[in-house]
Amino acid sequence: MTELEVMDVARDALSTLMSTAGPILAVGLTVGLALAFFQALTQLQEMTLTFVPKIMAVFSALLIMLPFMGRNLSDLMGRIAERIATGG
């Protein structure tokens, strides 16, 4: 396997990683920013107020996005297996 092929596989893996994990991270970021804004407005500094809604939102997003994530990772594995089978 040449350097170009290794870089191509790495690029494909990183783009799959971003498209798979990106929506979940975006949900966590959005909920975290909304809660931080709410806490700043109300001056309520409770740690469980940030943790519980954020974890619920991330778990909900995981349940919704699970078929897309599985298909995305399965496609990556198929492309890697095809590269192994063809030798390049």
Secondary structure, 3 states (H helix, E strand, C coil): CCHHHHHHHHHHHHHHHHHHHHHHHHHHHHHHHHHHHHHHHHCCCCHHHHHHHHHHHHHHHHHHHHHHHHHHHHHHHHHHHHHHHHCC
